[in-house]
């Protein structure tokens, strides 16, 4: 696998040689001084160019970066049509040596319109058009304290959708139950855990995408409780995981509510928990 230095030399070297490329910005974890380093980190690169379409029509330049294992062009997708600015074009490229570059071409004359991400590192600026960027940091990715309304909505969504999981399990609808447990219910659990981490750290720690840093940011007992929320396709284990999610959400929510002086919806919790237990005990209709 090529080293980070080799990859950056290739990325910047290609830009230096091509007059159409006027600036190069790196975003993401490789620009984050606090992110753990490993071989699987992507290179999130923006090329500011004079003609985006030229790099779309003629794609022979891709070979300069290595032998492609698989590639996506989300701006070409018909299954997942993009809803963002169509003036840009992205290539997500995984190479045979394991390196990955997410390369976005962006109009150079619209650089001033681009809201700089806090994880932005300027690698090349031929015209001085980008200007000085602040040192990269994860400030845009830190959890923010919830309002009372946001806290209440998170609790309500968790307990409301938990009933869908129970319904799916009672019916024997594995995919339906799994979708709701590992989709909206888990999303609300993550949101509450992020707020809890924020409270513990003064909202200075980044939990990472999908909670990838939970193991080092949560208390050991809370991390252990979090791991218990995952189940396989066994129905009984899925019920246990659901109740584990409820216990962890309750415990964490009460701590967050206490910190901010918010009201925890204990009645919703009690009503839904009782409902879940009744559904689990119900005999199935033949």
C-alpha positions in Angstrom: 0.0 0.0 0.0 1.3 3.5 -0.9 2.1 5.7 2.1 0.3 8.9 2.9 3.3 10.9 1.6 3.2 9.0 -1.7 -0.5 9.5 -2.0 -0.4 13.2 -1.3 2.5 13.6 -3.7 0.4 12.0 -6.4 -2.7 14.1 -5.6 -0.8 17.4 -5.5 1.6 16.5 -8.2 -1.2 15.8 -10.7 -2.8 19.1 -9.8 0.4 21.1 -10.3 0.8 19.6 -13.8 -2.7 20.3 -14.9 -3.4 24.0 -15.5 -7.2 23.4 -15.3 -6.8 22.6 -11.6 -6.3 25.8 -9.6 -6.5 24.7 -6.0 -6.5 21.5 -3.9 -8.2 21.1 -0.5 -8.2 18.1 1.8 -11.1 17.5 4.1 -12.1 14.7 6.5 -10.2 12.6 9.0 -6.8 12.9 7.3 -7.1 16.7 7.9 -8.1 16.1 11.6 -5.1 16.2 13.9 -7.2 14.4 16.6 -8.4 11.5 14.5 -6.7 8.1 15.0 -4.5 7.2 12.0 -4.9 4.0 10.1 -4.6 2.5 6.7 -8.3 2.7 5.9 -8.7 6.5 6.1 -10.0 8.0 2.9 -8.3 10.9 1.1 -11.2 13.4 0.9 -10.0 15.8 -1.8 -11.5 18.8 -3.6 -10.0 20.0 -6.9 -11.1 23.5 -7.8 -11.0 23.5 -11.6 -11.8 25.8 -14.5 -14.0 23.2 -16.3 -15.7 20.5 -14.3 -17.2 18.9 -17.4 -13.8 18.3 -18.9 -13.0 15.8 -16.2 -16.3 14.1 -16.6 -16.2 13.7 -20.4 -12.7 12.4 -20.5 -11.8 10.1 -17.6 -8.5 8.9 -18.8 -6.8 10.9 -16.0 -8.1 8.4 -13.4 -5.3 6.0 -14.2 -2.7 8.5 -12.9 -3.9 7.7 -9.4 -3.6 3.9 -9.6 -5.4 0.7 -10.6 -9.0 1.0 -9.7 -10.6 -1.9 -7.8 -14.1 -0.3 -7.7 -15.5 3.2 -8.2 -18.7 5.1 -7.7 -19.8 8.4 -9.3 -22.8 9.4 -7.2 -23.5 12.4 -9.4 -24.3 9.9 -12.2 -26.5 7.7 -10.1 -30.0 6.9 -11.3 -30.9 4.8 -8.3 -29.8 7.5 -5.8 -30.0 10.7 -7.8 -28.1 13.6 -6.1 -30.0 16.4 -4.6 -27.1 18.7 -4.1 -25.3 21.2 -6.4 -25.0 19.6 -9.8 -22.1 21.9 -10.8 -19.7 19.6 -8.9 -18.8 16.0 -9.7 -17.4 13.4 -7.4 -15.4 10.2 -8.0 -15.2 7.7 -5.1 -12.3 5.5 -6.0 -10.9 2.4 -4.2 -7.6 1.3 -5.6 -6.1 -2.2 -5.8 -3.5 -1.3 -3.1 -6.3 -0.4 -0.6 -6.0 3.3 -0.8 -9.2 5.3 -1.4 -9.7 8.8 -2.8 -13.0 10.6 -2.7 -12.2 13.3 -5.3 -14.7 16.1 -6.0 -14.3 18.6 -8.9 -15.6 22.0 -8.0 -15.8 25.2 -10.1 -12.8 27.4 -9.3 -14.9 30.5 -9.9 -17.3 29.5 -7.2 -14.7 28.9 -4.4 -15.9 32.0 -2.5 -19.4 30.4 -2.3 -18.0 27.2 -0.7 -18.6 27.2 3.0 -15.3 26.0 4.4 -15.5 22.8 6.5 -13.6 23.0 9.8 -11.7 19.9 8.7 -10.1 21.6 5.6 -6.4 21.7 4.8 -5.2 23.7 1.9 -2.7 21.7 -0.2 -2.3 23.9 -3.2 -3.6 27.4 -4.2 -2.2 28.5 -7.5 -4.0 31.9 -7.6 -4.4 32.7 -3.9 -8.1 32.4 -4.4 -8.9 30.3 -1.4 -7.2 32.6 1.1 -5.9 31.6 4.5 -7.8 28.8 6.2 -7.9 28.4 10.0 -6.0 25.3 11.4 -8.2 22.2 10.8 -10.2 21.1 13.8 -13.3 19.0 14.5 -15.3 22.0 15.8 -18.0 21.5 13.1 -18.5 17.9 14.3 -18.8 18.4 18.0 -22.2 17.6 19.6 -24.2 20.7 20.6 -26.3 20.9 23.8 -29.9 20.0 23.1 -32.8 22.4 23.6 -35.7 21.2 25.8 -37.7 20.6 22.6 -35.0 18.5 21.0 -34.5 16.4 24.1 -38.3 15.8 24.3 -38.5 14.9 20.6 -35.6 12.5 20.9 -37.3 10.7 23.8 -40.7 10.6 22.1 -39.2 9.2 18.8 -37.3 6.5 20.7 -40.3 5.2 22.6 -42.7 5.6 19.7 -40.7 3.6 17.2 -39.8 0.9 19.8 -43.4 -0.2 19.5 -42.7 -0.9 15.8 -39.9 -3.3 16.8 -42.2 -5.2 19.1 -44.9 -5.5 16.5 -42.4 -6.8 14.0 -41.0 -9.4 16.4 -44.4 -10.6 17.4 -45.3 -11.0 13.7 -42.1 -12.8 13.0 -41.1 -10.1 10.5 -37.4 -10.1 10.9 -36.5 -7.4 8.4 -39.2 -5.0 9.6 -38.1 -5.4 13.3 -34.4 -5.1 12.4 -35.0 -2.0 10.3 -36.7 -0.1 13.1 -34.4 -1.3 15.8 -31.2 -0.5 14.0 -32.6 2.6 12.2 -34.7 5.2 14.0 -34.5 3.6 17.5 -30.7 3.3 17.4 -30.5 6.8 15.8 -32.2 8.3 18.9 -30.0 6.2 21.2 -26.9 7.5 19.4 -28.2 11.1 19.7 -28.8 10.7 23.4 -25.3 9.1 23.9 -23.8 12.0 21.9 -25.4 14.5 24.3 -24.2 12.4 27.3 -20.6 12.5 25.9 -21.0 16.2 25.4 -22.1 16.7 29.0 -19.1 14.6 30.2 -16.6 16.5 28.1 -18.0 20.0 28.1 -19.0 19.4 24.4 -15.4 19.3 23.3 -15.2 15.6 22.1 -16.3 14.3 18.8 -18.2 10.9 19.1 -17.3 10.2 15.5 -19.5 9.1 12.6 -22.1 6.6 13.8 -20.5 6.6 17.3 -17.2 5.1 16.1 -15.4 6.6 19.1 -17.9 5.5 21.7 -15.6 2.8 23.1 -13.1 5.4 24.3 -15.5 8.1 25.2 -18.2 6.2 27.2 -17.7 4.9 30.7 -16.8 1.2 30.6 -20.1 0.1 32.1 -22.1 2.2 29.6 -20.0 0.9 26.7 -20.7 -2.7 27.9 -24.4 -1.8 28.0 -24.2 -0.4 24.5 -22.7 -3.6 23.1 -25.6 -5.5 24.5 -28.0 -3.6 22.2 -26.8 -5.6 19.2 -28.4 -8.9 18.3 -28.3 -11.5 15.6 -31.4 -12.9 13.8 -32.5 -14.9 16.8 -35.9 -13.6 17.9 -35.2 -14.0 21.7 -31.9 -12.3 21.4 -33.6 -9.4 19.5 -36.1 -9.0 22.3 -33.2 -8.9 24.8 -31.4 -6.3 22.7 -34.5 -4.2 22.5 -34.9 -4.2 26.3 -31.1 -3.4 26.6 -31.6 -0.4 24.3 -34.5 0.7 26.5 -32.5 0.4 29.7 -29.5 2.3 28.2 -31.7 5.0 26.7 -33.5 5.5 30.0 -30.4 5.6 32.1 -28.6 8.0 29.7 -31.6 10.2 29.1 -32.3 10.7 32.8 -28.6 11.7 33.3 -28.9 14.2 30.5 -32.2 15.5 31.7 -30.8 16.0 35.2 -27.8 18.0 33.8 -29.9 20.4 31.8 -32.9 20.6 34.2 -35.2 19.0 31.6 -38.2 16.8 32.3 -37.7 13.1 31.4 -41.0 11.6 30.0 -41.2 8.9 32.6 -44.9 8.2 31.8 -44.1 7.5 28.1 -41.3 5.2 29.2 -43.5 3.3 31.7 -46.4 3.0 29.2 -44.2 1.8 26.3 -42.1 -0.5 28.4 -45.2 -2.2 29.8 -46.6 -2.5 26.2 -43.4 -4.1 25.0 -43.5 -6.7 27.8 -47.2 -7.4 27.0 -46.5 -7.9 23.3 -43.6 -10.2 24.0 -45.8 -12.4 26.2 -48.7 -12.5 23.8 -49.4 -15.8 22.1 -49.3 -15.6 18.3 -52.5 -16.1 16.4 -52.5 -19.2 14.3 
